[in-house]
Amino acid sequence: MSTKPPDWTPTTQAVENARITDFTRFASRHAGRDLSGDYHKLWAWSVDDVSGFWAVVWDYFRLPERPARPALATEAMPGSVWFPGSTLNYTAEVFRDRTGTDTAVITVTEDTGPVAITWHQLRRQVASLAQALTGLGVRMGDRVVGYLPNGVQAITAFLATASLGATWAVCGQDYTAAAAEARFTQLQPTVLIAGTGCLHGGKHIDRCPDVQALRDALPTLAATIVVGDATRVPDALEWSALTEHDADFAPRPVPFDHPLWVVFSSGTTGRPKGIVHGHGGVVLEQLKNLGLQLGLRAGDRLLWHTTPSWMMWNVLVAGLLLGATAVCYEGSPTYPDTDALWQLAAGLEVKVLGTSPGYLAACRKAGVRITDHYPASLERLGVTGSTFPGDLQHWIAGELGPRTQVVCTSGGTDVVTAFVGATPTTPVWAGELSAPCLGVSVEAFGPDGKPVRGEVGELVVLRPMPSMPLFFWDDPDGSRYRNAYFDVYPGVWRHGDWITITDQGSVIMHGRSDATLNRHGIRMGSSDIYGPVEELKEVAEALVVGIEQDGGDYWMPLFVTTTDGIDVDDVLREKIRNAIRHGASPRHVPDEIIQAPGIPHTRTGKKLEVPVKRLLRGDAQDTVVDPGSVDRPELIDWYARIGAAHRTRRGTALGSAPSRSANGRP
């Protein structure tokens, strides 16, 4: 791991000009010690002196004057207290020092070209909507919710809400009314802001019936505001009429930990958890994340393919804190062609493009030549959302060449940022994430709860981060929060991922620890299997789980979907086994290879490994997964039936190994 050459290395000039290099000089002066020369030296200081580090981040980005006291007043996890006595407002920080005629947001859909809005226009619309929300009775601490496509309206609604000290939550219109209801009913919102529909894969989805159903499910609403034809939703207010007036722009300063937004867990293991973050923690974390880790500057264009339902939408919007232009794309990245996202990035001269391993794998399988649409402006390609196979990372690095850094990051909705990633000054190795992020005290814990190097361990965070949740919604005693992260190691954040920290300080992700394969005491990451299997031209996608059974037995089935309607016969099964043997190891070869009608995902594209494991084990469906949180809910019953068939077969065969010739079709 430490001897292979990097796929990408920054030039001397790039290091010198990087914002993180300037920050290092600034931090060295304030820390009274030389932090230059090596990123890991800077990182070590940032986690050894977390209070001093975050105070320097505050000062470097010129946030409002703060009391002269330690940044971290109470270090307990949970329960840390940051910047007591300080006030700020997310929306105020977005518009501070912005030039009115520069572009703030660009919105693109599948059937419309780019529509740009300037900082002056955005500020005017935010102020107008904030005034309208006040008139509708929205006060500090109230909730405003959005059911909206990914466009400037969602950003405007969020900024207007935050400017009042009210709390925002949003679902994209990829969610049904039922899925949005499962989230919003928890919040008892005052106002709903909704779109009439969206476009995806060339198909228009009418959401007016969903808007009406959602409104009926929210009895606390004082008003519904509709983006689009408001006459289609009875008694709704029209968006354009509320955003066209001149009004005073006066964001209200709030305490550092005042609730900014509620983001929701995927809901794949029960009721979606409402995760509450504060104004100050998000502002600080995203200035560091986007400004230092990704090197984003004022005027840069940031396009991250996302929906408002996913935390990467929150990150996309946070680019405005740096003065960057947020490019919002509503639609499929593969419509009308697989290279649609690359064409868009090239046409808009995007500086930082974000996507998923799944999209890159689709591009490689489709034979997309990235060089045909290479954005000359592209400095960094961000990749997140699932494990990133090394061979796929090596392929895209070769396509892009040395001019563009491929930045793989891993974090979570829980902290609305990354734990590990890269910087413009760190090399990139295929299959590895370059380093832990600044201010994140990441370790890998072995079975004895102690840090390990060079071997698989639990991803833990030893010291507080300002963007850790303030609390979970509807969790008055904090028990759900504590159980989510601190039930295994009290006082230490356990995130639920398996990682390896290498000797050089880079990080290898192995997948979720609660879905990690543990065959006879040997732990294996699912990503180690997906890489070689999904590289086969016959395989579209794969999902593997491991299930502990009575008597010490272990069942490890691999589910695959194929390309072009290919059947999974004995020849293809053996090809898959050989690919795993040579691409991972013989111990990674599954017990059974089953052709599936589909692989279920969360609405943000993550494979449902844990819910599928529970379904196969026989857990009741209604306790395993919320169908509204799944991209193909009809698959839930299929996997439950496969589990039932296996349990019957195993009982009949008195524990004999399952047949490898089954294709698993219903």
C-alpha positions as CSV (number, residue, x, y, z in Angstrom):
1,M,0.0,0.0,0.0
2,S,2.8,2.4,0.7
3,T,5.1,1.4,-2.2
4,K,2.9,1.7,-5.2
5,P,3.3,5.0,-7.2
6,P,0.5,7.5,-6.9
7,D,-2.0,8.0,-9.8
8,W,-1.7,11.8,-9.3
9,T,0.8,14.1,-7.8
10,P,0.5,17.9,-7.4
11,T,3.0,20.1,-9.2
12,T,5.3,22.4,-7.1
13,Q,3.4,25.4,-8.5
14,A,0.0,23.9,-7.6
15,V,1.2,23.3,-4.0
16,E,2.5,26.8,-3.8
17,N,-0.7,28.4,-5.1
18,A,-3.1,26.2,-3.1
19,R,-5.4,27.8,-0.6
20,I,-4.5,25.2,2.0
21,T,-0.8,26.3,1.7
22,D,-1.8,29.9,2.5
23,F,-3.9,28.6,5.4
24,T,-0.9,26.6,6.7
25,R,1.2,29.8,6.8
26,F,-1.6,31.6,8.6
27,A,-2.0,28.7,11.1
28,S,1.7,28.6,11.7
29,R,1.8,32.2,12.8
30,H,-1.2,31.8,15.1
31,A,0.0,28.4,16.5
32,G,3.5,29.7,17.1
33,R,5.0,26.6,15.3
34,D,6.0,25.7,11.8
35,L,3.2,23.5,10.3
36,S,4.5,23.7,6.7
37,G,6.0,21.0,4.5
38,D,3.7,18.1,5.1
39,Y,-0.1,17.8,5.2
40,H,0.0,15.1,8.0
41,K,1.9,17.6,10.2
42,L,-0.9,20.1,9.7
43,W,-3.5,17.4,10.3
44,A,-1.9,16.2,13.5
45,W,-1.9,19.7,14.9
46,S,-5.6,20.2,13.9
47,V,-6.6,17.1,16.0
48,D,-4.2,17.6,18.8
49,D,-5.4,21.2,19.3
50,V,-9.0,21.0,18.0
51,S,-10.0,24.2,19.8
52,G,-7.1,26.2,18.5
53,F,-7.5,24.8,15.0
54,W,-11.2,25.7,14.6
55,A,-10.4,29.2,16.1
56,V,-7.9,29.7,13.3
57,V,-10.4,28.5,10.7
58,W,-12.9,31.1,12.1
59,D,-10.3,33.9,11.8
60,Y,-8.8,32.8,8.5
61,F,-12.3,33.0,6.8
62,R,-13.0,36.3,8.6
63,L,-16.2,35.2,10.3
64,P,-17.9,37.8,12.7
65,E,-16.1,38.9,15.8
66,R,-16.1,36.3,18.5
67,P,-15.6,36.3,22.3
68,A,-11.9,36.0,23.3
69,R,-12.3,32.5,24.8
70,P,-11.4,28.9,23.8
71,A,-13.4,27.8,20.7
72,L,-14.2,24.4,22.4
73,A,-15.7,25.1,25.8
74,T,-16.8,21.5,26.5
75,E,-15.2,18.5,24.8
76,A,-17.6,15.8,25.8
77,M,-19.1,13.6,23.0
78,P,-22.0,13.9,22.8
79,G,-22.5,17.3,24.3
80,S,-19.5,19.4,23.1
81,V,-20.0,23.1,23.3
82,W,-18.4,25.3,20.6
83,F,-17.8,29.1,20.5
84,P,-20.1,30.0,23.4
85,G,-21.3,33.6,23.2
86,S,-20.7,33.9,19.4
87,T,-23.4,34.7,16.9
88,L,-23.7,34.5,13.1
89,N,-26.2,33.6,10.4
90,Y,-25.5,31.2,7.5
91,T,-27.4,33.4,5.0
92,A,-25.5,36.5,6.1
93,E,-22.2,34.6,5.5
94,V,-23.3,33.5,2.0
95,F,-23.9,37.1,0.9
96,R,-21.0,38.8,2.7
97,D,-18.6,40.6,0.2
98,R,-20.4,39.3,-2.9
99,T,-20.3,41.3,-6.2
100,G,-23.9,41.8,-7.4
101,T,-23.4,41.1,-11.1
102,D,-21.4,37.9,-10.7
103,T,-23.2,34.6,-11.2
104,A,-24.4,32.9,-8.0
105,V,-26.5,29.9,-9.2
106,I,-27.0,28.2,-12.6
107,T,-30.0,25.8,-13.0
108,V,-30.1,23.2,-15.8
109,T,-32.7,20.5,-16.5
110,E,-33.0,17.8,-19.1
111,D,-35.1,20.0,-21.3
112,T,-33.8,23.5,-20.6
113,G,-30.5,25.2,-21.1
114,P,-28.6,26.9,-18.3
115,V,-30.5,29.6,-16.5
116,A,-28.2,31.9,-14.5
117,I,-29.0,34.2,-11.6
118,T,-26.7,36.8,-10.2
119,W,-25.8,37.5,-6.6
120,H,-28.0,40.6,-6.6
121,Q,-31.0,38.7,-8.0
122,L,-30.6,35.9,-5.5
123,R,-30.3,38.3,-2.6
124,R,-33.4,40.2,-3.7
125,Q,-35.4,36.9,-4.0
126,V,-34.2,35.7,-0.7
127,A,-35.2,39.0,1.0
128,S,-38.6,39.0,-0.7
129,L,-39.4,35.4,0.3
130,A,-38.2,36.0,3.9
131,Q,-40.6,38.9,4.2
132,A,-43.4,36.7,2.8
133,L,-42.6,33.9,5.3
134,T,-42.7,36.4,8.1
135,G,-46.1,37.5,7.0
136,L,-47.2,33.9,7.0
137,G,-46.3,33.6,10.6
138,V,-42.8,31.9,10.4
139,R,-40.8,32.8,13.5
140,M,-37.4,31.8,14.8
141,G,-37.3,28.1,15.5
142,D,-40.3,27.3,13.3
143,R,-39.8,24.8,10.5
144,V,-40.2,25.4,6.8
145,V,-40.1,22.3,4.5
146,G,-39.5,21.9,0.8
147,Y,-40.6,19.3,-1.6
148,L,-38.6,20.6,-4.6
149,P,-36.5,19.7,-7.6
150,N,-32.8,20.6,-7.6
151,G,-32.8,24.3,-8.7
152,V,-32.4,27.8,-7.6
153,Q,-35.9,27.8,-5.9
154,A,-34.7,25.2,-3.4
155,I,-31.6,27.3,-2.6
156,T,-33.7,30.5,-2.3
157,A,-36.2,28.9,0.0
158,F,-33.4,27.5,2.3
159,L,-31.6,30.8,2.5
160,A,-34.8,32.8,3.2
161,T,-35.7,30.3,6.0
162,A,-32.2,30.4,7.5
163,S,-32.2,34.2,7.4
164,L,-35.1,34.2,9.9
165,G,-33.6,31.8,12.3
166,A,-36.2,29.2,11.2
167,T,-35.2,25.6,10.5
168,W,-35.2,24.1,7.0
169,A,-35.7,20.5,5.7
170,V,-36.1,19.4,2.1
171,C,-36.9,16.3,0.1
172,G,-36.3,16.1,-3.6
173,Q,-39.1,15.1,-5.9
174,D,-37.5,11.7,-6.5
175,Y,-39.3,10.9,-3.2
176,T,-43.0,10.0,-3.2
177,A,-45.4,11.9,-0.9
178,A,-45.3,8.9,1.5
179,A,-41.5,9.1,1.8
180,A,-41.6,12.9,2.3
181,E,-44.4,12.5,4.8
182,A,-42.4,10.1,6.9
183,R,-39.8,12.9,7.4
184,F,-41.9,16.1,7.5
185,T,-44.6,14.9,9.9
186,Q,-42.0,14.7,12.6
187,L,-41.2,18.4,12.3
188,Q,-44.7,20.0,12.4
189,P,-43.8,22.6,9.8
190,T,-45.4,26.0,9.4
191,V,-44.9,26.3,5.7
192,L,-44.5,23.8,2.8
193,I,-42.8,25.0,-0.4
194,A,-43.4,22.5,-3.3
195,G,-42.8,22.0,-7.0
196,T,-45.5,20.7,-9.4
197,G,-43.2,18.1,-10.9
198,C,-39.8,17.1,-12.2
199,L,-38.1,15.5,-15.2
200,H,-35.9,12.4,-15.1
201,G,-34.7,10.2,-17.9
202,G,-36.9,12.0,-20.4
203,K,-40.0,11.5,-18.4
204,H,-42.0,14.2,-16.7
205,I,-43.2,13.2,-13.2
206,D,-46.4,15.1,-12.1
207,R,-46.1,15.7,-8.4
208,C,-49.3,17.7,-7.8
209,P,-51.2,14.8,-6.4
210,D,-48.2,14.1,-4.0
211,V,-48.1,17.8,-3.0
212,Q,-51.8,17.6,-2.1
213,A,-51.3,14.4,-0.2
214,L,-48.4,15.8,1.6
215,R,-50.3,18.9,2.5
216,D,-53.1,16.9,3.9
217,A,-50.7,15.0,6.1
218,L,-49.3,18.2,7.7
219,P,-52.0,19.7,9.8
220,T,-49.7,22.4,11.2
221,L,-49.3,24.2,7.9
222,A,-50.2,27.8,7.7
223,A,-49.6,27.9,4.0
224,T,-48.4,26.0,0.9
225,I,-46.2,27.8,-1.7
226,V,-46.1,26.3,-5.1
227,V,-43.3,26.6,-7.7
228,G,-45.0,26.3,-11.0
229,D,-48.7,26.4,-11.7
230,A,-50.2,27.2,-8.3
231,T,-53.8,26.8,-9.6
232,R,-53.2,23.0,-9.7
233,V,-53.0,22.9,-6.0
234,P,-56.1,24.5,-4.4
235,D,-55.5,27.4,-2.0
236,A,-51.8,27.5,-2.7
237,L,-49.7,30.6,-2.9
238,E,-47.6,31.3,-6.1
239,W,-43.8,31.3,-5.7
240,S,-43.2,34.1,-8.2
241,A,-45.6,36.5,-6.5
242,L,-43.7,36.1,-3.2
243,T,-40.2,36.5,-4.6
244,E,-40.4,39.5,-6.8
245,H,-40.6,42.4,-4.3
246,D,-37.9,44.6,-2.9
247,A,-37.5,44.0,0.8
248,D,-34.9,44.7,3.5
249,F,-32.2,42.0,3.6
250,A,-31.7,41.5,7.3
251,P,-30.5,38.0,8.3
252,R,-31.0,37.5,12.1
253,P,-27.8,36.7,14.0
254,V,-28.3,33.5,16.0
255,P,-26.2,31.6,18.5
256,F,-23.5,29.3,17.1
257,D,-25.6,26.1,17.8
258,H,-29.0,27.4,16.7
259,P,-30.7,24.8,14.5
260,L,-30.1,25.5,10.8
261,W,-31.6,22.4,9.1
262,V,-32.8,18.9,9.6
263,V,-31.3,16.3,7.3
264,F,-32.7,12.8,7.4
265,S,-31.1,9.4,7.5
266,S,-32.0,7.1,4.6
267,G,-34.7,5.4,6.5
268,T,-33.6,1.9,5.4
269,T,-33.5,0.6,9.0
270,G,-36.7,2.1,10.3
271,R,-38.1,5.6,10.8
272,P,-35.8,8.2,9.2
273,K,-33.8,10.0,11.9
274,G,-34.0,13.7,11.8
275,I,-30.4,15.0,12.2
276,V,-30.1,18.6,13.4
277,H,-27.1,20.7,12.6
278,G,-26.3,24.3,13.7
279,H,-25.5,27.5,11.8
280,G,-22.0,27.8,13.2
281,G,-20.9,24.2,12.8
282,V,-22.0,24.0,9.2
283,V,-20.5,27.3,8.2
284,L,-17.2,26.4,9.8
285,E,-17.1,22.9,8.5
286,Q,-18.0,23.8,4.9
287,L,-15.6,26.6,4.7
288,K,-12.9,24.2,5.7
289,N,-14.2,21.3,3.6
290,L,-14.8,23.2,0.4
291,G,-12.2,25.9,0.8
292,L,-9.2,23.9,2.1
293,Q,-9.9,20.2,1.2
294,L,-11.4,20.9,-2.3
295,G,-9.6,24.3,-2.9
296,L,-12.8,26.1,-4.0
297,R,-12.6,29.8,-4.5
298,A,-14.9,32.7,-5.3
299,G,-16.0,32.5,-9.0
300,D,-15.3,28.8,-9.3
301,R,-18.2,26.7,-10.7
302,L,-19.2,23.7,-8.6
303,L,-21.4,21.0,-10.0
304,W,-22.2,18.0,-7.9
305,H,-24.8,15.7,-9.3
306,T,-27.3,15.3,-6.5
307,T,-30.8,15.7,-5.4
308,P,-32.1,17.9,-2.5
309,S,-32.7,14.6,-0.6
310,W,-29.0,13.9,-0.3
311,M,-26.5,15.7,1.9
312,M,-24.4,16.5,-1.1
313,W,-27.1,19.0,-2.0
314,N,-26.2,20.8,1.3
315,V,-22.6,20.7,0.3
316,L,-23.4,22.1,-3.1
317,V,-25.3,25.0,-1.6
318,A,-22.4,25.6,0.8
319,G,-20.2,26.5,-2.1
320,L,-22.0,29.8,-2.0
321,L,-20.2,30.5,1.3
322,L,-16.9,30.6,-0.7
323,G,-18.5,32.8,-3.4
324,A,-18.5,29.9,-5.8
325,T,-21.2,29.4,-8.4
326,A,-23.6,26.5,-7.6
327,V,-24.6,24.6,-10.7
328,C,-27.9,22.7,-10.0
329,Y,-28.7,19.9,-12.5
330,E,-32.2,18.3,-12.2
331,G,-32.2,15.1,-14.2
332,S,-30.5,11.9,-15.0
333,P,-26.7,12.1,-15.6
334,T,-27.1,9.5,-18.4
335,Y,-29.9,11.2,-20.4
336,P,-30.0,11.3,-23.3
337,D,-26.6,9.8,-23.4
338,T,-24.3,8.2,-20.8
339,D,-21.9,11.1,-21.2
340,A,-24.5,13.8,-20.5
341,L,-22.9,14.9,-17.2
342,W,-19.5,15.4,-18.9
343,Q,-21.1,17.4,-21.7
344,L,-22.7,19.6,-19.1
345,A,-19.5,20.1,-17.1
346,A,-17.6,21.0,-20.2
347,G,-20.2,23.5,-21.5
348,L,-20.4,25.3,-18.2
349,E,-16.6,25.3,-17.6
350,V,-17.0,23.6,-14.2
351,K,-14.0,23.7,-11.9
352,V,-15.1,21.0,-9.5
353,L,-17.4,18.2,-10.6
354,G,-18.9,15.7,-8.2
355,T,-20.4,12.3,-9.1
356,S,-20.6,8.7,-7.9
357,P,-18.6,5.5,-8.5
358,G,-21.8,4.1,-10.1
359,Y,-21.9,6.8,-12.7
360,L,-18.2,6.3,-13.6
361,A,-18.7,2.6,-13.8
362,A,-21.6,3.2,-16.3
363,C,-19.3,5.5,-18.3
364,R,-16.6,2.9,-18.5
365,K,-19.0,0.1,-19.5
366,A,-20.6,2.3,-22.2
367,G,-17.2,3.0,-23.6
368,V,-17.5,6.8,-23.0
369,R,-14.4,8.6,-24.0
370,I,-14.0,11.3,-21.4
371,T,-11.5,13.1,-23.5
372,D,-14.2,13.8,-26.1
373,H,-15.9,16.1,-23.6
374,Y,-13.0,17.0,-21.3
375,P,-13.7,20.2,-19.4
376,A,-10.5,22.2,-19.8
377,S,-11.5,24.0,-16.6
378,L,-11.8,20.9,-14.5
379,E,-9.3,20.8,-11.6
380,R,-10.9,18.2,-9.4
381,L,-13.4,15.4,-9.8
382,G,-15.1,14.5,-6.5
383,V,-16.3,11.0,-6.0
384,T,-18.5,9.7,-3.1
385,G,-21.6,7.9,-2.3
386,S,-20.3,4.3,-2.2
387,T,-17.0,2.5,-2.2
388,F,-14.7,3.4,-5.1
389,P,-12.9,0.3,-6.6
390,G,-9.2,1.0,-7.3
391,D,-9.4,-0.2,-10.9
392,L,-12.2,2.2,-11.6
393,Q,-10.3,5.0,-10.0
394,H,-7.2,4.2,-12.0
395,W,-9.3,4.2,-15.2
396,I,-10.8,7.6,-14.6
397,A,-7.5,9.0,-13.6
398,G,-6.0,7.8,-16.8
399,E,-8.9,9.3,-18.8
400,L,-8.5,12.7,-17.1
401,G,-4.7,12.9,-17.1
402,P,-2.4,14.8,-14.7
403,R,-4.3,18.1,-15.0
404,T,-7.3,16.9,-12.9
405,Q,-7.2,15.4,-9.4
406,V,-9.6,12.6,-8.6
407,V,-10.7,13.2,-5.0
408,C,-12.5,10.3,-3.3
409,T,-14.2,11.3,-0.1
410,S,-16.1,9.5,2.6
411,G,-18.3,11.0,5.3
412,G,-21.9,11.1,6.1
413,T,-25.2,12.9,6.5
414,D,-24.5,12.6,10.2
415,V,-21.9,15.4,10.0
416,V,-22.8,16.7,6.5
417,T,-19.2,16.5,5.4
418,A,-16.3,14.1,4.9
419,F,-14.2,12.3,7.5
420,V,-11.5,11.4,5.0
421,G,-10.6,12.7,1.5
422,A,-7.7,14.7,0.0
423,T,-6.4,18.2,-0.6
424,P,-4.9,19.9,-3.6
425,T,-1.5,19.2,-2.1
426,T,-1.7,15.5,-1.4
427,P,-1.0,12.7,-3.8
428,V,-3.7,10.3,-4.8
429,W,-3.4,6.5,-4.9
430,A,-6.0,4.4,-6.7
431,G,-8.2,2.5,-4.2
432,E,-7.2,4.8,-1.3
433,L,-8.3,8.1,0.1
434,S,-5.4,10.4,0.5
435,A,-5.7,11.4,4.2
436,P,-8.1,12.2,7.0
437,C,-9.6,15.6,6.8
438,L,-8.4,18.5,8.9
439,G,-10.0,18.7,12.3
440,V,-11.2,15.0,12.1
441,S,-9.5,12.8,14.6
442,V,-10.0,9.6,12.6
443,E,-8.6,6.2,13.8
444,A,-9.2,2.6,13.0
445,F,-10.1,0.6,16.1
446,G,-9.2,-3.1,16.2
447,P,-11.2,-5.8,18.1
448,D,-9.7,-4.6,21.4
449,G,-10.9,-1.0,20.9
450,K,-7.3,0.3,20.3
451,P,-5.9,2.0,17.1
452,V,-4.4,-0.2,14.5
453,R,-2.4,0.5,11.3
454,G,-2.3,-1.6,8.2
455,E,-5.3,-3.7,9.1
456,V,-9.0,-3.5,9.0
457,G,-10.7,-1.6,11.9
458,E,-13.8,0.4,12.8
459,L,-13.8,4.0,11.7
460,V,-13.9,6.1,14.9
461,V,-13.5,9.8,15.6
462,L,-11.8,10.5,18.9
463,R,-12.5,14.3,19.3
464,P,-15.5,16.5,18.6
465,M,-16.2,18.2,15.3
466,P,-18.3,21.4,15.2
467,S,-20.7,19.8,12.6
468,M,-21.6,16.8,14.7
469,P,-25.4,16.8,15.3
470,L,-26.8,19.1,17.9
471,F,-29.4,16.4,18.5
472,F,-31.9,14.1,16.8
473,W,-35.4,15.4,16.2
474,D,-38.0,13.9,18.6
475,D,-35.3,12.4,20.8
476,P,-35.9,14.3,24.1
477,D,-33.5,12.2,26.3
478,G,-30.9,11.9,23.6
479,S,-31.0,8.1,23.7
480,R,-31.4,7.6,19.9
481,Y,-28.4,9.9,19.3
482,R,-26.2,8.1,21.9
483,N,-27.2,4.7,20.6
484,A,-26.4,5.7,17.0
485,Y,-22.8,6.6,17.6
486,F,-21.6,6.0,21.1
487,D,-23.1,2.6,22.1
488,V,-19.9,0.6,21.4
489,Y,-17.2,3.0,22.6
490,P,-18.5,5.5,25.1
491,G,-17.2,9.0,24.4
492,V,-15.9,7.9,21.0
493,W,-17.9,8.4,17.7
494,R,-18.3,5.0,15.9
495,H,-19.4,5.6,12.4
496,G,-20.1,2.1,11.2
497,D,-17.5,1.8,8.4
498,W,-14.6,-0.6,8.1
499,I,-11.3,1.1,7.1
500,T,-7.6,0.5,6.9
501,I,-5.2,3.3,7.7
502,T,-2.0,2.7,5.8
503,D,1.5,3.4,6.9
504,Q,1.6,6.5,4.7
505,G,-1.6,7.8,6.4
506,S,-4.0,7.2,3.5
507,V,-7.3,5.4,4.1
508,I,-8.9,2.4,2.4
509,M,-12.7,2.0,2.7
510,H,-14.1,-1.5,3.0
511,G,-17.8,-0.7,3.3
512,R,-20.2,-0.7,6.2
513,S,-19.1,-2.5,9.3
514,D,-22.5,-3.7,10.1
515,A,-22.6,-5.3,6.6
516,T,-19.1,-6.5,6.5
517,L,-18.6,-10.1,5.6
518,N,-17.2,-12.1,8.5
519,R,-16.7,-15.6,7.3
520,H,-15.4,-17.9,10.0
521,G,-13.7,-15.0,11.8
522,I,-12.1,-13.5,8.6
523,R,-13.5,-10.0,7.9
524,M,-13.9,-8.9,4.3
525,G,-15.3,-5.8,2.7
526,S,-18.1,-6.1,0.2
527,S,-16.3,-3.6,-2.1
528,D,-13.5,-6.1,-2.5
529,I,-16.0,-8.4,-4.3
530,Y,-17.9,-5.7,-6.2
531,G,-14.7,-4.5,-8.0
532,P,-13.8,-7.6,-10.0
533,V,-17.5,-8.7,-10.4
534,E,-18.8,-5.5,-11.7
535,E,-15.9,-5.2,-14.1
536,L,-17.3,-8.1,-16.1
537,K,-19.1,-7.0,-19.2
538,E,-22.0,-9.4,-18.5
539,V,-22.7,-8.0,-15.0
540,A,-24.5,-4.7,-14.5
541,E,-24.4,-4.7,-10.7
542,A,-23.9,-6.9,-7.7
543,L,-24.8,-7.2,-4.0
544,V,-23.2,-9.5,-1.5
545,V,-24.2,-10.2,2.1
546,G,-23.1,-12.6,4.8
547,I,-25.6,-14.2,7.3
548,E,-24.6,-16.0,10.5
549,Q,-26.7,-19.2,10.9
550,D,-27.3,-21.7,13.7
551,G,-24.6,-24.2,14.4
552,G,-21.8,-21.7,13.3
553,D,-22.7,-21.9,9.6
554,Y,-22.4,-18.9,7.4
555,W,-24.3,-18.2,4.2
556,M,-22.7,-15.7,1.7
557,P,-24.9,-15.2,-1.4
558,L,-24.0,-12.9,-4.2
559,F,-26.9,-11.3,-6.1
560,V,-26.2,-10.0,-9.7
561,T,-28.1,-8.2,-12.4
562,T,-26.9,-8.6,-15.9
563,T,-26.5,-6.6,-19.0
564,D,-28.7,-7.0,-22.1
565,G,-30.9,-9.7,-20.5
566,I,-28.1,-12.3,-20.2
567,D,-29.0,-15.3,-18.1
568,V,-26.7,-16.3,-15.2
569,D,-25.9,-19.9,-16.2
570,D,-23.1,-22.2,-14.9
571,V,-20.6,-20.7,-17.4
572,L,-21.2,-17.2,-16.1
573,R,-21.2,-18.3,-12.5
574,E,-17.8,-19.9,-12.9
575,K,-16.5,-16.7,-14.7
576,I,-17.7,-14.7,-11.7
577,R,-16.0,-17.0,-9.2
578,N,-12.8,-16.9,-11.1
579,A,-12.9,-13.1,-11.2
580,I,-13.3,-13.0,-7.5
581,R,-10.6,-15.6,-6.8
582,H,-8.1,-13.6,-8.9
583,G,-9.4,-10.1,-8.1
584,A,-9.8,-10.6,-4.3
585,S,-9.1,-14.1,-2.9
586,P,-10.5,-17.6,-2.8
587,R,-12.1,-16.9,0.6
588,H,-14.2,-14.1,-1.1
589,V,-15.9,-16.5,-3.4
590,P,-19.6,-16.6,-2.4
591,D,-21.6,-19.7,-1.5
592,E,-24.3,-19.0,-4.1
593,I,-24.6,-16.7,-7.1
594,I,-28.2,-15.6,-7.7
595,Q,-29.6,-13.7,-10.6
596,A,-31.8,-10.9,-9.2
597,P,-34.4,-8.7,-10.9
598,G,-32.7,-5.7,-9.4
599,I,-30.4,-4.4,-6.7
600,P,-32.2,-2.1,-4.3
601,H,-30.7,1.2,-3.3
602,T,-31.5,4.2,-1.1
603,R,-32.8,7.2,-2.9
604,T,-29.2,8.5,-2.9
605,G,-27.9,5.4,-4.6
606,K,-26.4,3.3,-1.8
607,K,-26.9,-0.4,-2.0
608,L,-29.1,-1.8,0.8
609,E,-26.7,-4.3,2.1
610,V,-27.9,-4.3,5.8
611,P,-31.7,-4.3,5.0
612,V,-31.2,-7.2,2.4
613,K,-29.2,-9.1,5.0
614,R,-32.1,-8.7,7.5
615,L,-34.7,-9.7,4.9
616,L,-32.8,-12.8,4.1
617,R,-32.5,-13.6,7.8
618,G,-36.2,-13.4,8.1
619,D,-36.8,-10.1,10.0
620,A,-40.3,-8.7,9.4
621,Q,-40.3,-6.4,6.4
622,D,-42.0,-3.5,8.2
623,T,-39.2,-3.4,10.8
624,V,-36.4,-3.6,8.2
625,V,-37.0,-0.9,5.7
626,D,-39.3,2.0,4.8
627,P,-40.5,1.3,1.2
628,G,-40.6,5.0,0.5
629,S,-36.8,5.2,1.1
630,V,-36.0,2.6,-1.6
631,D,-35.6,3.3,-5.3
632,R,-37.4,0.0,-6.2
633,P,-39.6,-1.0,-3.3
634,E,-41.1,-3.9,-5.2
635,L,-37.7,-5.7,-4.7
636,I,-38.2,-5.9,-0.9
637,D,-40.7,-8.8,-1.2
638,W,-38.5,-10.6,-3.7
639,Y,-35.5,-10.7,-1.3
640,A,-37.8,-11.7,1.6
641,R,-39.0,-14.7,-0.5
642,I,-35.4,-15.7,-1.4
643,G,-34.6,-15.7,2.3
644,A,-37.7,-17.8,3.2
645,A,-36.8,-20.3,0.4
646,H,-33.2,-20.6,1.7
647,R,-34.4,-21.1,5.3
648,T,-36.8,-23.8,4.2
649,R,-34.2,-25.5,2.0
650,R,-31.6,-25.4,4.8
651,G,-34.0,-26.9,7.3
652,T,-34.9,-29.7,4.9
653,A,-31.3,-30.4,4.1
654,L,-30.2,-30.2,7.7
655,G,-27.7,-27.5,7.2
656,S,-26.3,-28.7,3.9
657,A,-24.7,-26.1,1.6
658,P,-27.2,-24.3,-0.7
659,S,-27.2,-25.4,-4.3
660,R,-25.0,-23.2,-6.5
661,S,-27.2,-23.8,-9.6
662,A,-30.2,-21.8,-8.4
663,N,-30.9,-18.7,-10.3
664,G,-33.1,-17.2,-7.6
665,R,-35.9,-16.2,-9.9
666,P,-39.4,-16.0,-8.4
